[in-house]
């Protein structure tokens, strides 16, 4: 379950009665769009249905039976969300907007590159400032994934930017291969790997281009700077970094 501070109220009025439930805002939106596939008990603040959640008042069981044909809260809660309205306070709206703004900046930073600077990643501060300059407003009621394309359209007149993936080959000495390869393969899609006779490991991995600096930091950290990396342009062309 989530805390009361994290929850928003979903409200349904039907047959002269009011029903309220307390739920995580993102989960509420996913349930309303019929896109939720998680555990309902993990995204609600109370396994209960209220007439007035702020006072803790509960509706009559007869009203629950009339409207929902059940008194089971876990069956009623999704129906209240889908058929009702999601109520959020001004403070909750600001908090949701700020959380999604940060998530949007992080998503763009991890995926985007600057095509005018040798495909270098954009730092988060540049993305943040550019979004502000472009006047882009994050919708707190819309999933971040649905806002990325609009954000990119707003950013392009302000900074050179595009989404791209990069493929990098890394060779890690035997001394560090065990732990380093476990960290490296988490970055994206492992295209291929080879264990060499001397115990060293070679892996070729594809991941969002904006994560390059983070990738090199991890490789260096887990190999004491002794690993070698190459940006794979295509099957026949390797550019040593």
N, C-alpha and C positions, 0 to 999 in steps of 0.2 A: 504493500500500500504506500501511497504518497502522503505527505503532510498536508494539513489543512491550508497552510500558507501557499502551497504549490497548486492547489486545486481551484478550478472555476466551477460555477454552478450551471448545470443544464436544467432547463425548466420546460415542463409541458403542462398546458391547461386543457382539460378535456372533461366533458360530462359534469361541468360545474365544480370540478376539483382541480387542485394544483399539485404537481409532483416535481420534486427537485432532487437532483443527485450531484455528488461532488466528484470531479474527475480531472485528470491531467489535461491541460488545454490542447496539446498536440494530439493526444489519444482521442479526445472528443472530436476533433476535426477529422481524424482518420476514420473513426466510427461513423461519423455523419456521412462521409464519402464512401462508406462500405469498403475501406481499404485497411482496416485494422485486423492484424492477425496475431496479436500478442495475447498475453494473459490478462484478462480484465481485472483480476484481483490486484495486479501490480500497479494499475494506473488509476485506481479510485482511492478516495480518502476515507470512505466509509462503505461497508457492505450493507447499505441501507437506502431506503427511499424516504424522502421527507416531504411534508407539506410546506414547511418553511425551514430551510437548512440552517439559517442563521440563528433560529431559536431552538432548533432541534425537534420541532413539532413533526409528528408523523401522520400520514393520512389514514383514514379508516380502512381496514382490510376489505370491507365491502366495496369501497371505491377502487381499490387495486384489482379486485376480481372483475369488476364491471369494465374497467378500461383495458386491463392487460390479460385477464383470464388466468391470473396467477398471483401469488404473493411472494414469489421468489425474487429477491432483489437482483440477483445476477442475471435473471431473465428480463427483468424490468428496466434495469439501468441502460442497456444499449438502446432499448426502444424509446426511452425518454430522450436520449441524446439524438437519435435519428429523427424523431417526430417533433421534438421541441426546439428551443432556441438556447444557444450558449450565451450565458451572461458573464461579462467580464467588467471589472471596475477599471477606472482610468489608470490606477497604479498597476494593475495586472496587465493592461494593454501596453503600457510603457515598458514593463519588464519583459513581456513576450517579444515586443518589437526589438528591444536591445539584444536579447538572446539570439534572435534570428538574424539581426544585423551582423553580430559577431560570427555566427555560423556561416553566413553568406560570404563575408570577407575571407574566412578560413577556407571555404570551398573554392573560391576563385583563386586565392593565393596558391593552393596546392595543385591547381590544374592549369594555371595560365602562365604564359611566357611573354617576354618582350621581343617581338620579331626584329626590332631595330637595334637590339643589343645582344647579338649572337644567341638569341633564344634564352637569355638569362631570365630567371624567375623574377616576378615583381614582389617586393617586400610588402607585408601586410599594411604598413603605414601608407604606402603609395596607393594601394587599392582603396583604403579607407578615405584618404583625401580626395581621390578622384571621384568616388561615389558621392561625396559631399559636394564637390564642384559641379558634378552633373545633376545634382538635385534629385538623386534617386531616393525614393522613400520605400522602406521595407514594409510589406504588408504583414502584420502580426498574425493574421488569420489564414495565411496561405503558406503551405510547405515551402521551405527554402529551395528545394529542388525545382519547384515550379517558377521560381523567380530568377534563377541564374541567367537564363537567356535574355530576359528583359534588362537585367543588370549589365550584361555584356554589351547590349545595344546602347545603353546609356554611357558606358565607359569608352567605347571606341572613338568618339569624337574628342575625348579628353586625353587618353593615353593609347599608345600602340599595344594591342593585346590580342591574344588568341589562345584558345585551348589546344593543347597538344600533349602527346605522350612521348616519352623518350625510352630508348632501349639501351641498357648499359651492361657491359660484361665486366665482371669483377673476378680477380684471381686472388685468393687468400692463402697465405702460407700455412703449412700443415699445423704449426703451433697454435694458430688461431681459428683454423677452419671450422671446428665443431661448433663453437658458440657464434662465430660471425655469420656463417651461412644460415643459421636459424633466424638471425635478425634480418639479414638481407632478403630472404624469401618472403618476409612479411610485407615488403613494400609494394608488391604488385603481382603480376603474372610471371612465374618462372618459365621462361621459354625453353631452356635446357640447362643441364648441369653435368659436370664431369669431375670425378675424383681422379687426381693424377697419381702416378706411381709413387711420387715422393710424399703423398698424403695431403697435398694442397688441393684446394677446391676451386673450380671455375663455374660461375653461374651467370646466365644471361637473363635479365629481368626487365620487364616493361612496366612502367608506372607513370602517373601524371608528371609532366615536365616541371611543374612548379615545385616538386618535392626534391629536386636535384641536390640543393644545398644540404637538406636534411639527410639525404641518402649518403652523401660523401662524409658528413659528420659521423654517421653511424658506422660506416665502413672503417673510417680512420680510428674511431674509438675502440672498436672491437678487434682491430688488428695492429694497434700501436703504430698506425701510419705506414705499415709495411705492405698493405694490399695494393694491387694495381687495378685501375679501372680504365675502361675504354667505352666511348660513346659509339654505339653501333648505328651507322647511317643506313647501311643495307647489308645484305649477306656478304658482299665482296669488299665493302669499304668500311674500315675501322679507323676511327680517329682517336689517337691516344690522348688521354687527359693526364 
